[in-house]
Amino acid sequence: MTINVQSELAAAQAHLERAIQGLLQQRDIKHVTGLGRAKHTVQETLTQIQREEAGHVSHFKVV
């Protein structure tokens, strides 16, 4: 089975957004900051992959 990384990242971003909205609706903001950071990281990764595919230089380092 081939995994489409961009689709998976987009789905993760959508799930994180729904989780954040759910916590806000419940007035439970204790974990919103962590979920927001995770959402930002997913978005940055997705954006970087898209830039690389468009021919831009990678900023990722393989360790």
N, CA, C and O atoms as a GROMACS GRO file, in nm:
protein
  252
    1MET      N    1   0.084  -0.117   0.000
    1MET     CA    2   0.000   0.000   0.000
    1MET      C    3   0.089   0.124   0.000
    1MET      O    4   0.176   0.139   0.086
    2THR      N    5   0.068   0.211  -0.095
    2THR     CA    6   0.142   0.335  -0.104
    2THR      C    7   0.071   0.442  -0.022
    2THR      O    8  -0.050   0.460  -0.032
    3ILE      N    9   0.148   0.513   0.058
    3ILE     CA   10   0.092   0.619   0.141
    3ILE      C   11   0.116   0.753   0.074
    3ILE      O   12   0.230   0.784   0.037
    4ASN      N   13   0.012   0.831   0.057
    4ASN     CA   14   0.023   0.966   0.004
    4ASN      C   15   0.047   1.059   0.122
    4ASN      O   16  -0.046   1.092   0.196
    5VAL      N   17   0.170   1.102   0.138
    5VAL     CA   18   0.210   1.181   0.254
    5VAL      C   19   0.132   1.312   0.260
    5VAL      O   20   0.088   1.352   0.368
    6GLN      N   21   0.116   1.378   0.148
    6GLN     CA   22   0.044   1.506   0.150
    6GLN      C   23  -0.101   1.488   0.193
    6GLN      O   24  -0.154   1.570   0.268
    7SER      N   25  -0.165   1.382   0.148
    7SER     CA   26  -0.304   1.356   0.190
    7SER      C   27  -0.310   1.327   0.339
    7SER      O   28  -0.401   1.373   0.408
    8GLU      N   29  -0.214   1.250   0.388
    8GLU     CA   30  -0.212   1.218   0.531
    8GLU      C   31  -0.189   1.342   0.616
    8GLU      O   32  -0.252   1.358   0.721
    9LEU      N   33  -0.099   1.430   0.571
    9LEU     CA   34  -0.075   1.554   0.646
    9LEU      C   35  -0.197   1.646   0.642
    9LEU      O   36  -0.230   1.708   0.743
   10ALA      N   37  -0.263   1.653   0.529
   10ALA     CA   38  -0.385   1.734   0.519
   10ALA      C   39  -0.494   1.680   0.611
   10ALA      O   40  -0.566   1.757   0.675
   11ALA      N   41  -0.506   1.548   0.616
   11ALA     CA   42  -0.604   1.486   0.706
   11ALA      C   43  -0.568   1.514   0.852
   11ALA      O   44  -0.656   1.543   0.933
   12ALA      N   45  -0.439   1.504   0.885
   12ALA     CA   46  -0.395   1.531   1.022
   12ALA      C   47  -0.427   1.675   1.060
   12ALA      O   48  -0.472   1.702   1.172
   13GLN      N   49  -0.404   1.766   0.968
   13GLN     CA   50  -0.435   1.907   0.995
   13GLN      C   51  -0.584   1.926   1.022
   13GLN      O   52  -0.622   1.999   1.114
   14ALA      N   53  -0.667   1.862   0.941
   14ALA     CA   54  -0.812   1.874   0.961
   14ALA      C   55  -0.855   1.813   1.094
   14ALA      O   56  -0.940   1.869   1.163
   15HIS      N   57  -0.797   1.700   1.131
   15HIS     CA   58  -0.831   1.635   1.259
   15HIS      C   59  -0.788   1.723   1.377
   15HIS      O   60  -0.862   1.736   1.475
   16LEU      N   61  -0.671   1.782   1.367
   16LEU     CA   62  -0.624   1.870   1.474
   16LEU      C   63  -0.714   1.992   1.487
   16LEU      O   64  -0.746   2.034   1.598
   17GLU      N   65  -0.757   2.047   1.374
   17GLU     CA   66  -0.847   2.163   1.378
   17GLU      C   67  -0.979   2.126   1.447
   17GLU      O   68  -1.031   2.203   1.527
   18ARG      N   69  -1.032   2.007   1.414
   18ARG     CA   70  -1.157   1.963   1.479
   18ARG      C   71  -1.137   1.939   1.628
   18ARG      O   72  -1.225   1.971   1.708
   19ALA      N   73  -1.022   1.884   1.665
   19ALA     CA   74  -0.994   1.862   1.807
   19ALA      C   75  -0.984   1.995   1.882
   19ALA      O   76  -1.036   2.009   1.993
   20ILE      N   77  -0.919   2.093   1.820
   20ILE     CA   78  -0.908   2.225   1.882
   20ILE      C   79  -1.046   2.287   1.898
   20ILE      O   80  -1.078   2.340   2.005
   21GLN      N   81  -1.129   2.279   1.794
   21GLN     CA   82  -1.264   2.334   1.803
   21GLN      C   83  -1.346   2.263   1.911
   21GLN      O   84  -1.423   2.327   1.983
   22GLY      N   85  -1.329   2.132   1.922
   22GLY     CA   86  -1.401   2.056   2.025
   22GLY      C   87  -1.361   2.099   2.164
   22GLY      O   88  -1.446   2.115   2.252
   23LEU      N   89  -1.231   2.118   2.186
   23LEU     CA   90  -1.185   2.163   2.318
   23LEU      C   91  -1.236   2.304   2.349
   23LEU      O   92  -1.274   2.333   2.462
   24LEU      N   93  -1.236   2.390   2.248
   24LEU     CA   94  -1.286   2.526   2.270
   24LEU      C   95  -1.436   2.525   2.303
   24LEU      O   96  -1.481   2.602   2.388
   25GLN      N   97  -1.511   2.439   2.236
   25GLN     CA   98  -1.654   2.428   2.264
   25GLN      C   99  -1.679   2.379   2.406
   25GLN      O  100  -1.776   2.419   2.470
   26GLN      N  101  -1.591   2.292   2.454
   26GLN     CA  102  -1.606   2.237   2.589
   26GLN      C  103  -1.545   2.330   2.695
   26GLN      O  104  -1.551   2.302   2.814
   27ARG      N  105  -1.488   2.440   2.650
   27ARG     CA  106  -1.420   2.536   2.738
   27ARG      C  107  -1.301   2.472   2.810
   27ARG      O  108  -1.262   2.515   2.918
   28ASP      N  109  -1.244   2.367   2.748
   28ASP     CA  110  -1.128   2.298   2.803
   28ASP      C  111  -1.007   2.341   2.721
   28ASP      O  112  -0.970   2.274   2.625
   29ILE      N  113  -0.945   2.451   2.760
   29ILE     CA  114  -0.838   2.507   2.679
   29ILE      C  115  -0.699   2.461   2.724
   29ILE      O  116  -0.598   2.510   2.673
   30LYS      N  117  -0.695   2.369   2.818
   30LYS     CA  118  -0.568   2.320   2.873
   30LYS      C  119  -0.475   2.266   2.764
   30LYS      O  120  -0.354   2.286   2.772
   31HIS      N  121  -0.528   2.198   2.664
   31HIS     CA  122  -0.445   2.133   2.562
   31HIS      C  123  -0.448   2.203   2.427
   31HIS      O  124  -0.386   2.156   2.331
   32VAL      N  125  -0.518   2.315   2.418
   32VAL     CA  126  -0.532   2.384   2.290
   32VAL      C  127  -0.397   2.431   2.238
   32VAL      O  128  -0.370   2.420   2.118
   33THR      N  129  -0.311   2.482   2.324
   33THR     CA  130  -0.181   2.532   2.280
   33THR      C  131  -0.098   2.420   2.218
   33THR      O  132  -0.037   2.440   2.113
   34GLY      N  133  -0.094   2.304   2.281
   34GLY     CA  134  -0.019   2.191   2.226
   34GLY      C  135  -0.074   2.146   2.092
   34GLY      O  136   0.002   2.117   2.000
   35LEU      N  137  -0.206   2.141   2.080
   35LEU     CA  138  -0.267   2.102   1.953
   35LEU      C  139  -0.240   2.207   1.846
   35LEU      O  140  -0.220   2.174   1.729
   36GLY      N  141  -0.240   2.333   1.886
   36GLY     CA  142  -0.210   2.441   1.793
   36GLY      C  143  -0.067   2.430   1.740
   36GLY      O  144  -0.042   2.450   1.622
   37ARG      N  145   0.026   2.398   1.829
   37ARG     CA  146   0.165   2.378   1.786
   37ARG      C  147   0.176   2.261   1.690
   37ARG      O  148   0.247   2.268   1.589
   38ALA      N  149   0.105   2.153   1.720
   38ALA     CA  150   0.108   2.036   1.633
   38ALA      C  151   0.050   2.070   1.496
   38ALA      O  152   0.104   2.029   1.393
   39LYS      N  153  -0.059   2.145   1.494
   39LYS     CA  154  -0.121   2.186   1.369
   39LYS      C  155  -0.025   2.272   1.288
   39LYS      O  156  -0.014   2.256   1.167
   40HIS      N  157   0.044   2.362   1.354
   40HIS     CA  158   0.141   2.449   1.288
   40HIS      C  159   0.255   2.366   1.228
   40HIS      O  160   0.298   2.390   1.115
   41THR      N  161   0.304   2.269   1.304
   41THR     CA  162   0.412   2.183   1.255
   41THR      C  163   0.368   2.104   1.132
   41THR      O  164   0.443   2.093   1.036
   42VAL      N  165   0.246   2.051   1.134
   42VAL     CA  166   0.193   1.978   1.019
   42VAL      C  167   0.185   2.071   0.898
   42VAL      O  168   0.223   2.032   0.788
   43GLN      N  169   0.134   2.192   0.919
   43GLN     CA  170   0.121   2.287   0.808
   43GLN      C  171   0.257   2.325   0.751
   43GLN      O  172   0.274   2.332   0.629
   44GLU      N  173   0.354   2.349   0.838
   44GLU     CA  174   0.489   2.383   0.792
   44GLU      C  175   0.550   2.268   0.712
   44GLU      O  176   0.614   2.292   0.609
   45THR      N  177   0.532   2.147   0.758
   45THR     CA  178   0.585   2.030   0.687
   45THR      C  179   0.520   2.016   0.550
   45THR      O  180   0.588   1.993   0.451
   46LEU      N  181   0.388   2.030   0.545
   46LEU     CA  182   0.315   2.019   0.419
   46LEU      C  183   0.359   2.129   0.323
   46LEU      O  184   0.380   2.102   0.204
   47THR      N  185   0.374   2.250   0.371
   47THR     CA  186   0.419   2.361   0.288
   47THR      C  187   0.560   2.336   0.234
   47THR      O  188   0.586   2.361   0.116
   48GLN      N  189   0.650   2.286   0.318
   48GLN     CA  190   0.786   2.260   0.275
   48GLN      C  191   0.790   2.151   0.169
   48GLN      O  192   0.867   2.162   0.073
   49ILE      N  193   0.711   2.046   0.184
   49ILE     CA  194   0.705   1.939   0.084
   49ILE      C  195   0.655   1.995  -0.049
   49ILE      O  196   0.709   1.962  -0.155
   50GLN      N  197   0.554   2.080  -0.043
   50GLN     CA  198   0.500   2.138  -0.166
   50GLN      C  199   0.604   2.228  -0.233
   50GLN      O  200   0.614   2.230  -0.356
   51ARG      N  201   0.680   2.302  -0.154
   51ARG     CA  202   0.785   2.388  -0.211
   51ARG      C  203   0.893   2.303  -0.277
   51ARG      O  204   0.940   2.336  -0.386
   52GLU      N  205   0.932   2.195  -0.211
   52GLU     CA  206   1.035   2.107  -0.267
   52GLU      C  207   0.988   2.049  -0.400
   52GLU      O  208   1.066   2.041  -0.495
   53GLU      N  209   0.862   2.009  -0.405
   53GLU     CA  210   0.809   1.953  -0.529
   53GLU      C  211   0.804   2.058  -0.639
   53GLU      O  212   0.808   2.024  -0.757
   54ALA      N  213   0.794   2.185  -0.601
   54ALA     CA  214   0.792   2.294  -0.699
   54ALA      C  215   0.934   2.334  -0.739
   54ALA      O  216   0.952   2.423  -0.823
   55GLY      N  217   1.036   2.269  -0.680
   55GLY     CA  218   1.172   2.294  -0.720
   55GLY      C  219   1.254   2.381  -0.627
   55GLY      O  220   1.366   2.419  -0.660
   56HIS      N  221   1.199   2.414  -0.510
   56HIS     CA  222   1.274   2.494  -0.414
   56HIS      C  223   1.371   2.407  -0.336
   56HIS      O  224   1.354   2.285  -0.329
   57VAL      N  225   1.471   2.468  -0.278
   57VAL     CA  226   1.573   2.396  -0.200
   57VAL      C  227   1.514   2.347  -0.069
   57VAL      O  228   1.438   2.419  -0.004
   58SER      N  229   1.549   2.227  -0.030
   58SER     CA  230   1.500   2.169   0.094
   58SER      C  231   1.570   2.230   0.214
   58SER      O  232   1.690   2.257   0.212
   59HIS      N  233   1.492   2.254   0.320
   59HIS     CA  234   1.546   2.302   0.446
   59HIS      C  235   1.549   2.190   0.550
   59HIS      O  236   1.591   2.212   0.664
   60PHE      N  237   1.505   2.070   0.511
   60PHE     CA  238   1.507   1.956   0.601
   60PHE      C  239   1.648   1.896   0.603
   60PHE      O  240   1.715   1.891   0.500
   61LYS      N  241   1.690   1.853   0.717
   61LYS     CA  242   1.819   1.788   0.731
   61LYS      C  243   1.795   1.643   0.772
   61LYS      O  244   1.719   1.616   0.864
   62VAL      N  245   1.859   1.552   0.703
   62VAL     CA  246   1.848   1.411   0.737
   62VAL      C  247   1.953   1.380   0.840
   62VAL      O  248   2.072   1.405   0.819
   63VAL      N  249   1.910   1.326   0.953
   63VAL     CA  250   2.004   1.296   1.062
   63VAL      C  251   2.035   1.150   1.062
   63VAL      O  252   2.112   1.103   1.146
   0.00000   0.00000   0.00000
